[in-house]
Amino acid sequence: SVVGLSSSTLDDLGALLGPHSESGIQISRLICPVAVFDFNEDGVQVREVRHGLTAADLQERLALTLWAGPDLKELGTH
């Protein structure tokens, strides 16, 4: 699995998680200052979110559909 790191802010999420690039690199997890996302056959899952934000806050900024399970955590609390 490939993990991507990004310094993208909340305002940059739309560009970061927009249409998939044609680079051929498939990342399975993306870690950025506002959240941790997993990419799999079900789509994009929010695993962790920055304190003060919710998965719904992230969804408002994105065209793609996010999903979050009952194991959603605050960043840095595991």
Biopython code that builds the backbone (N, CA, C, O; Angstrom):
import numpy as np
from Bio.PDB.StructureBuilder import StructureBuilder

atoms = [
    (1, "SER", "N", (0.838, -1.191, 0.000)),
    (1, "SER", "CA", (0.000, 0.000, 0.000)),
    (1, "SER", "C", (0.879, 1.248, 0.000)),
    (1, "SER", "O", (1.991, 1.239, 0.528)),
    (2, "VAL", "N", (0.373, 2.303, -0.589)),
    (2, "VAL", "CA", (1.120, 3.550, -0.722)),
    (2, "VAL", "C", (0.430, 4.626, 0.099)),
    (2, "VAL", "O", (-0.772, 4.847, -0.049)),
    (3, "VAL", "N", (1.182, 5.296, 0.963)),
    (3, "VAL", "CA", (0.650, 6.375, 1.786)),
    (3, "VAL", "C", (1.149, 7.697, 1.223)),
    (3, "VAL", "O", (2.339, 7.860, 0.953)),
    (4, "GLY", "N", (0.224, 8.643, 1.047)),
    (4, "GLY", "CA", (0.588, 9.969, 0.566)),
    (4, "GLY", "C", (0.528, 10.969, 1.706)),
    (4, "GLY", "O", (-0.340, 10.887, 2.575)),
    (5, "LEU", "N", (1.456, 11.910, 1.694)),
    (5, "LEU", "CA", (1.467, 12.985, 2.679)),
    (5, "LEU", "C", (1.245, 14.301, 1.950)),
    (5, "LEU", "O", (1.802, 14.522, 0.875)),
    (6, "SER", "N", (0.435, 15.171, 2.531)),
    (6, "SER", "CA", (0.170, 16.457, 1.916)),
    (6, "SER", "C", (0.098, 17.533, 2.984)),
    (6, "SER", "O", (-0.327, 17.275, 4.110)),
    (7, "SER", "N", (0.513, 18.734, 2.627)),
    (7, "SER", "CA", (0.400, 19.867, 3.543)),
    (7, "SER", "C", (-0.850, 20.684, 3.216)),
    (7, "SER", "O", (-0.991, 21.815, 3.681)),
    (8, "SER", "N", (-1.747, 20.120, 2.426)),
    (8, "SER", "CA", (-2.958, 20.828, 2.000)),
    (8, "SER", "C", (-3.827, 21.238, 3.171)),
    (8, "SER", "O", (-3.956, 20.518, 4.160)),
    (9, "THR", "N", (-4.417, 22.410, 3.035)),
    (9, "THR", "CA", (-5.319, 22.933, 4.059)),
    (9, "THR", "C", (-6.757, 22.554, 3.714)),
    (9, "THR", "O", (-7.020, 21.936, 2.683)),
    (10, "LEU", "N", (-7.663, 22.929, 4.578)),
    (10, "LEU", "CA", (-9.075, 22.672, 4.353)),
    (10, "LEU", "C", (-9.527, 23.282, 3.028)),
    (10, "LEU", "O", (-10.323, 22.680, 2.308)),
    (11, "ASP", "N", (-9.028, 24.463, 2.704)),
    (11, "ASP", "CA", (-9.408, 25.131, 1.459)),
    (11, "ASP", "C", (-8.887, 24.421, 0.218)),
    (11, "ASP", "O", (-9.430, 24.605, -0.871)),
    (12, "ASP", "N", (-7.844, 23.613, 0.366)),
    (12, "ASP", "CA", (-7.250, 22.909, -0.771)),
    (12, "ASP", "C", (-7.832, 21.514, -1.004)),
    (12, "ASP", "O", (-7.492, 20.861, -1.990)),
    (13, "LEU", "N", (-8.700, 21.054, -0.111)),
    (13, "LEU", "CA", (-9.190, 19.681, -0.208)),
    (13, "LEU", "C", (-9.854, 19.362, -1.538)),
    (13, "LEU", "O", (-9.665, 18.272, -2.078)),
    (14, "GLY", "N", (-10.627, 20.297, -2.071)),
    (14, "GLY", "CA", (-11.319, 20.045, -3.327)),
    (14, "GLY", "C", (-10.369, 19.691, -4.452)),
    (14, "GLY", "O", (-10.635, 18.779, -5.235)),
    (15, "ALA", "N", (-9.258, 20.411, -4.533)),
    (15, "ALA", "CA", (-8.262, 20.136, -5.569)),
    (15, "ALA", "C", (-7.514, 18.841, -5.264)),
    (15, "ALA", "O", (-7.178, 18.082, -6.173)),
    (16, "LEU", "N", (-7.262, 18.600, -4.006)),
    (16, "LEU", "CA", (-6.507, 17.417, -3.600)),
    (16, "LEU", "C", (-7.289, 16.133, -3.853)),
    (16, "LEU", "O", (-6.728, 15.135, -4.307)),
    (17, "LEU", "N", (-8.577, 16.161, -3.560)),
    (17, "LEU", "CA", (-9.399, 14.961, -3.695)),
    (17, "LEU", "C", (-10.336, 15.044, -4.892)),
    (17, "LEU", "O", (-11.399, 14.423, -4.911)),
    (18, "GLY", "N", (-9.929, 15.813, -5.883)),
    (18, "GLY", "CA", (-10.731, 15.938, -7.096)),
    (18, "GLY", "C", (-10.597, 14.691, -7.947)),
    (18, "GLY", "O", (-10.247, 13.625, -7.442)),
    (19, "PRO", "N", (-10.877, 14.821, -9.250)),
    (19, "PRO", "CA", (-10.771, 13.660, -10.147)),
    (19, "PRO", "C", (-9.389, 13.013, -10.051)),
    (19, "PRO", "O", (-8.370, 13.689, -9.916)),
    (20, "HIS", "N", (-9.392, 11.692, -10.123)),
    (20, "HIS", "CA", (-8.133, 10.955, -9.986)),
    (20, "HIS", "C", (-7.157, 11.342, -11.088)),
    (20, "HIS", "O", (-7.535, 11.524, -12.245)),
    (21, "SER", "N", (-5.921, 11.460, -10.706)),
    (21, "SER", "CA", (-4.894, 11.801, -11.685)),
    (21, "SER", "C", (-4.574, 10.572, -12.521)),
    (21, "SER", "O", (-4.908, 9.445, -12.156)),
    (22, "GLU", "N", (-3.936, 10.809, -13.623)),
    (22, "GLU", "CA", (-3.553, 9.718, -14.514)),
    (22, "GLU", "C", (-2.097, 9.320, -14.309)),
    (22, "GLU", "O", (-1.473, 8.750, -15.203)),
    (23, "SER", "N", (-1.559, 9.621, -13.137)),
    (23, "SER", "CA", (-0.149, 9.336, -12.880)),
    (23, "SER", "C", (0.122, 7.847, -12.762)),
    (23, "SER", "O", (1.268, 7.416, -12.889)),
    (24, "GLY", "N", (-0.905, 7.060, -12.523)),
    (24, "GLY", "CA", (-0.719, 5.629, -12.379)),
    (24, "GLY", "C", (-0.407, 5.205, -10.958)),
    (24, "GLY", "O", (-0.371, 4.010, -10.664)),
    (25, "ILE", "N", (-0.184, 6.156, -10.080)),
    (25, "ILE", "CA", (0.107, 5.817, -8.686)),
    (25, "ILE", "C", (-1.209, 5.759, -7.922)),
    (25, "ILE", "O", (-1.966, 6.730, -7.893)),
    (26, "GLN", "N", (-1.471, 4.623, -7.309)),
    (26, "GLN", "CA", (-2.684, 4.447, -6.525)),
    (26, "GLN", "C", (-2.318, 4.506, -5.048)),
    (26, "GLN", "O", (-1.678, 3.592, -4.530)),
    (27, "ILE", "N", (-2.718, 5.572, -4.372)),
    (27, "ILE", "CA", (-2.430, 5.632, -2.945)),
    (27, "ILE", "C", (-3.604, 5.039, -2.181)),
    (27, "ILE", "O", (-4.755, 5.143, -2.606)),
    (28, "SER", "N", (-3.301, 4.424, -1.064)),
    (28, "SER", "CA", (-4.351, 3.800, -0.250)),
    (28, "SER", "C", (-4.711, 4.672, 0.953)),
    (28, "SER", "O", (-5.795, 4.533, 1.519)),
    (29, "ARG", "N", (-3.806, 5.566, 1.342)),
    (29, "ARG", "CA", (-4.076, 6.463, 2.472)),
    (29, "ARG", "C", (-3.438, 7.814, 2.191)),
    (29, "ARG", "O", (-2.326, 7.895, 1.670)),
    (30, "LEU", "N", (-4.163, 8.880, 2.547)),
    (30, "LEU", "CA", (-3.643, 10.234, 2.413)),
    (30, "LEU", "C", (-3.700, 10.899, 3.776)),
    (30, "LEU", "O", (-4.753, 10.940, 4.413)),
    (31, "ILE", "N", (-2.570, 11.417, 4.218)),
    (31, "ILE", "CA", (-2.480, 12.094, 5.504)),
    (31, "ILE", "C", (-2.217, 13.570, 5.242)),
    (31, "ILE", "O", (-1.232, 13.920, 4.592)),
    (32, "CYS", "N", (-3.088, 14.433, 5.743)),
    (32, "CYS", "CA", (-2.888, 15.873, 5.611)),
    (32, "CYS", "C", (-3.264, 16.538, 6.938)),
    (32, "CYS", "O", (-3.809, 15.873, 7.819)),
    (33, "PRO", "N", (-2.988, 17.821, 7.097)),
    (33, "PRO", "CA", (-3.208, 18.471, 8.396)),
    (33, "PRO", "C", (-4.664, 18.476, 8.876)),
    (33, "PRO", "O", (-4.910, 18.616, 10.074)),
    (34, "VAL", "N", (-5.621, 18.328, 7.974)),
    (34, "VAL", "CA", (-7.019, 18.390, 8.403)),
    (34, "VAL", "C", (-7.667, 17.025, 8.574)),
    (34, "VAL", "O", (-8.672, 16.899, 9.273)),
    (35, "ALA", "N", (-7.099, 15.997, 7.938)),
    (35, "ALA", "CA", (-7.737, 14.684, 8.022)),
    (35, "ALA", "C", (-6.826, 13.588, 7.480)),
    (35, "ALA", "O", (-5.800, 13.848, 6.852)),
    (36, "VAL", "N", (-7.244, 12.355, 7.748)),
    (36, "VAL", "CA", (-6.624, 11.173, 7.158)),
    (36, "VAL", "C", (-7.712, 10.469, 6.356)),
    (36, "VAL", "O", (-8.795, 10.188, 6.869)),
    (37, "PHE", "N", (-7.408, 10.189, 5.089)),
    (37, "PHE", "CA", (-8.371, 9.550, 4.202)),
    (37, "PHE", "C", (-7.835, 8.207, 3.740)),
    (37, "PHE", "O", (-6.640, 8.069, 3.479)),
    (38, "ASP", "N", (-8.715, 7.214, 3.636)),
    (38, "ASP", "CA", (-8.370, 5.933, 3.033)),
    (38, "ASP", "C", (-9.116, 5.809, 1.720)),
    (38, "ASP", "O", (-10.275, 6.209, 1.616)),
    (39, "PHE", "N", (-8.448, 5.254, 0.715)),
    (39, "PHE", "CA", (-9.038, 5.040, -0.601)),
    (39, "PHE", "C", (-9.147, 3.537, -0.830)),
    (39, "PHE", "O", (-8.150, 2.822, -0.741)),
    (40, "ASN", "N", (-10.341, 3.059, -1.123)),
    (40, "ASN", "CA", (-10.531, 1.637, -1.377)),
    (40, "ASN", "C", (-11.689, 1.432, -2.350)),
    (40, "ASN", "O", (-12.207, 2.396, -2.913)),
    (41, "GLU", "N", (-12.090, 0.198, -2.544)),
    (41, "GLU", "CA", (-13.137, -0.094, -3.526)),
    (41, "GLU", "C", (-14.487, 0.535, -3.159)),
    (41, "GLU", "O", (-15.353, 0.683, -4.021)),
    (42, "ASP", "N", (-14.668, 0.899, -1.907)),
    (42, "ASP", "CA", (-15.926, 1.519, -1.475)),
    (42, "ASP", "C", (-15.927, 3.029, -1.678)),
    (42, "ASP", "O", (-16.972, 3.667, -1.553)),
    (43, "GLY", "N", (-14.772, 3.607, -1.987)),
    (43, "GLY", "CA", (-14.688, 5.051, -2.165)),
    (43, "GLY", "C", (-13.656, 5.662, -1.234)),
    (43, "GLY", "O", (-12.617, 5.060, -0.960)),
    (44, "VAL", "N", (-13.950, 6.864, -0.751)),
    (44, "VAL", "CA", (-13.022, 7.595, 0.114)),
    (44, "VAL", "C", (-13.597, 7.637, 1.531)),
    (44, "VAL", "O", (-14.692, 8.154, 1.754)),
    (45, "GLN", "N", (-12.853, 7.094, 2.468)),
    (45, "GLN", "CA", (-13.286, 7.068, 3.868)),
    (45, "GLN", "C", (-12.451, 8.036, 4.685)),
    (45, "GLN", "O", (-11.226, 8.073, 4.571)),
    (46, "VAL", "N", (-13.134, 8.823, 5.512)),
    (46, "VAL", "CA", (-12.448, 9.702, 6.460)),
    (46, "VAL", "C", (-12.143, 8.863, 7.694)),
    (46, "VAL", "O", (-13.056, 8.338, 8.332)),
    (47, "ARG", "N", (-10.858, 8.737, 8.034)),
    (47, "ARG", "CA", (-10.458, 7.935, 9.198)),
    (47, "ARG", "C", (-10.250, 8.797, 10.436)),
    (47, "ARG", "O", (-10.619, 8.417, 11.547)),
    (48, "GLU", "N", (-9.644, 9.977, 10.219)),
    (48, "GLU", "CA", (-9.378, 10.900, 11.324)),
    (48, "GLU", "C", (-9.653, 12.309, 10.827)),
    (48, "GLU", "O", (-9.487, 12.607, 9.644)),
    (49, "VAL", "N", (-10.072, 13.166, 11.734)),
    (49, "VAL", "CA", (-10.369, 14.550, 11.367)),
    (49, "VAL", "C", (-9.811, 15.482, 12.441)),
    (49, "VAL", "O", (-9.792, 15.145, 13.625)),
    (50, "ARG", "N", (-9.360, 16.655, 12.009)),
    (50, "ARG", "CA", (-8.761, 17.620, 12.935)),
    (50, "ARG", "C", (-9.773, 18.083, 13.983)),
    (50, "ARG", "O", (-10.967, 18.181, 13.699)),
    (51, "HIS", "N", (-9.297, 18.365, 15.181)),
    (51, "HIS", "CA", (-10.141, 18.869, 16.261)),
    (51, "HIS", "C", (-10.921, 20.092, 15.774)),
    (51, "HIS", "O", (-10.355, 20.988, 15.148)),
    (52, "GLY", "N", (-12.200, 20.120, 16.061)),
    (52, "GLY", "CA", (-13.038, 21.242, 15.668)),
    (52, "GLY", "C", (-13.721, 21.056, 14.322)),
    (52, "GLY", "O", (-14.567, 21.865, 13.942)),
    (53, "LEU", "N", (-13.363, 19.997, 13.595)),
    (53, "LEU", "CA", (-13.997, 19.707, 12.313)),
    (53, "LEU", "C", (-14.763, 18.392, 12.392)),
    (53, "LEU", "O", (-14.495, 17.551, 13.250)),
    (54, "THR", "N", (-15.712, 18.231, 11.491)),
    (54, "THR", "CA", (-16.444, 16.965, 11.379)),
    (54, "THR", "C", (-16.310, 16.458, 9.950)),
    (54, "THR", "O", (-15.878, 17.191, 9.061)),
    (55, "ALA", "N", (-16.681, 15.210, 9.738)),
    (55, "ALA", "CA", (-16.689, 14.657, 8.378)),
    (55, "ALA", "C", (-17.627, 15.477, 7.500)),
    (55, "ALA", "O", (-17.360, 15.659, 6.312)),
    (56, "ALA", "N", (-18.718, 15.970, 8.070)),
    (56, "ALA", "CA", (-19.671, 16.794, 7.308)),
    (56, "ALA", "C", (-19.014, 18.100, 6.843)),
    (56, "ALA", "O", (-19.292, 18.575, 5.742)),
    (57, "ASP", "N", (-18.148, 18.679, 7.674)),
    (57, "ASP", "CA", (-17.418, 19.896, 7.276)),
    (57, "ASP", "C", (-16.556, 19.621, 6.046)),
    (57, "ASP", "O", (-16.476, 20.445, 5.135)),
    (58, "LEU", "N", (-15.917, 18.461, 6.032)),
    (58, "LEU", "CA", (-15.086, 18.094, 4.887)),
    (58, "LEU", "C", (-15.953, 17.860, 3.654)),
    (58, "LEU", "O", (-15.620, 18.307, 2.557)),
    (59, "GLN", "N", (-17.074, 17.151, 3.846)),
    (59, "GLN", "CA", (-17.949, 16.826, 2.729)),
    (59, "GLN", "C", (-18.465, 18.079, 2.030)),
    (59, "GLN", "O", (-18.614, 18.091, 0.808)),
    (60, "GLU", "N", (-18.736, 19.125, 2.791)),
    (60, "GLU", "CA", (-19.245, 20.375, 2.216)),
    (60, "GLU", "C", (-18.292, 20.964, 1.180)),
    (60, "GLU", "O", (-18.723, 21.698, 0.290)),
    (61, "ARG", "N", (-17.016, 20.651, 1.286)),
    (61, "ARG", "CA", (-16.002, 21.229, 0.399)),
    (61, "ARG", "C", (-15.632, 20.325, -0.776)),
    (61, "ARG", "O", (-14.804, 20.691, -1.610)),
    (62, "LEU", "N", (-16.243, 19.155, -0.835)),
    (62, "LEU", "CA", (-15.838, 18.175, -1.839)),
    (62, "LEU", "C", (-16.986, 17.768, -2.758)),
    (62, "LEU", "O", (-18.139, 17.693, -2.335)),
    (63, "ALA", "N", (-16.652, 17.506, -4.018)),
    (63, "ALA", "CA", (-17.650, 17.037, -4.980)),
    (63, "ALA", "C", (-17.854, 15.524, -4.841)),
    (63, "ALA", "O", (-18.934, 15.014, -5.141)),
    (64, "LEU", "N", (-16.825, 14.813, -4.390)),
    (64, "LEU", "CA", (-16.975, 13.367, -4.237)),
    (64, "LEU", "C", (-17.628, 13.044, -2.899)),
    (64, "LEU", "O", (-17.615, 13.856, -1.974)),
    (65, "THR", "N", (-18.189, 11.865, -2.815)),
    (65, "THR", "CA", (-18.867, 11.448, -1.585)),
    (65, "THR", "C", (-17.875, 10.791, -0.638)),
    (65, "THR", "O", (-17.165, 9.857, -1.010)),
    (66, "LEU", "N", (-17.839, 11.289, 0.580)),
    (66, "LEU", "CA", (-17.014, 10.699, 1.628)),
    (66, "LEU", "C", (-17.869, 9.772, 2.466)),
    (66, "LEU", "O", (-19.089, 9.930, 2.520)),
    (67, "TRP", "N", (-17.255, 8.824, 3.108)),
    (67, "TRP", "CA", (-17.962, 8.058, 4.124)),
    (67, "TRP", "C", (-17.093, 7.967, 5.360)),
    (67, "TRP", "O", (-15.864, 7.965, 5.294)),
    (68, "ALA", "N", (-17.769, 7.892, 6.477)),
    (68, "ALA", "CA", (-17.082, 7.804, 7.769)),
    (68, "ALA", "C", (-17.788, 6.753, 8.599)),
    (68, "ALA", "O", (-19.016, 6.713, 8.660)),
    (69, "GLY", "N", (-17.012, 5.915, 9.228)),
    (69, "GLY", "CA", (-17.589, 4.864, 10.049)),
    (69, "GLY", "C", (-17.573, 5.229, 11.518)),
    (69, "GLY", "O", (-17.143, 6.317, 11.901)),
    (70, "PRO", "N", (-18.048, 4.305, 12.331)),
    (70, "PRO", "CA", (-18.098, 4.557, 13.780)),
    (70, "PRO", "C", (-16.706, 4.648, 14.398)),
    (70, "PRO", "O", (-16.569, 5.061, 15.550)),
    (71, "ASP", "N", (-15.670, 4.266, 13.645)),
    (71, "ASP", "CA", (-14.308, 4.329, 14.171)),
    (71, "ASP", "C", (-13.609, 5.643, 13.829)),
    (71, "ASP", "O", (-12.396, 5.752, 14.002)),
    (72, "LEU", "N", (-14.358, 6.654, 13.342)),
    (72, "LEU", "CA", (-13.770, 7.965, 13.045)),
    (72, "LEU", "C", (-13.196, 8.565, 14.321)),
    (72, "LEU", "O", (-13.863, 8.620, 15.354)),
    (73, "LYS", "N", (-11.930, 9.021, 14.229)),
    (73, "LYS", "CA", (-11.230, 9.556, 15.399)),
    (73, "LYS", "C", (-10.801, 10.990, 15.151)),
    (73, "LYS", "O", (-10.764, 11.457, 14.013)),
    (74, "GLU", "N", (-10.480, 11.673, 16.228)),
    (74, "GLU", "CA", (-9.864, 12.986, 16.125)),
    (74, "GLU", "C", (-8.373, 12.751, 15.848)),
    (74, "GLU", "O", (-7.769, 11.845, 16.423)),
    (75, "LEU", "N", (-7.783, 13.569, 14.968)),
    (75, "LEU", "CA", (-6.362, 13.445, 14.643)),
    (75, "LEU", "C", (-5.504, 13.431, 15.914)),
    (75, "LEU", "O", (-5.674, 14.268, 16.800)),
    (76, "GLY", "N", (-4.596, 12.481, 15.985)),
    (76, "GLY", "CA", (-3.646, 12.438, 17.084)),
    (76, "GLY", "C", (-4.175, 11.868, 18.383)),
    (76, "GLY", "O", (-3.526, 12.009, 19.419)),
    (77, "THR", "N", (-5.342, 11.225, 18.360)),
    (77, "THR", "CA", (-5.893, 10.694, 19.623)),
    (77, "THR", "C", (-5.886, 9.179, 19.691)),
    (77, "THR", "O", (-6.634, 8.596, 20.477)),
    (78, "HIS", "N", (-5.056, 8.526, 18.884)),
    (78, "HIS", "CA", (-5.083, 7.067, 18.912)),
    (78, "HIS", "C", (-3.998, 6.485, 19.729)),
    (78, "HIS", "O", (-3.898, 5.264, 19.843)),
]
sb = StructureBuilder()
sb.init_structure("model")
sb.init_model(0)
sb.init_chain("A")
sb.init_seg("    ")
for serial, (resi, resn, name, xyz) in enumerate(atoms, 1):
    if name == "N":
        sb.init_residue(resn, " ", resi, " ")
    sb.init_atom(name, np.array(xyz, "f"), 0.0, 1.0, " ", f" {name:<3s}", serial, name[0])
structure = sb.get_structure()
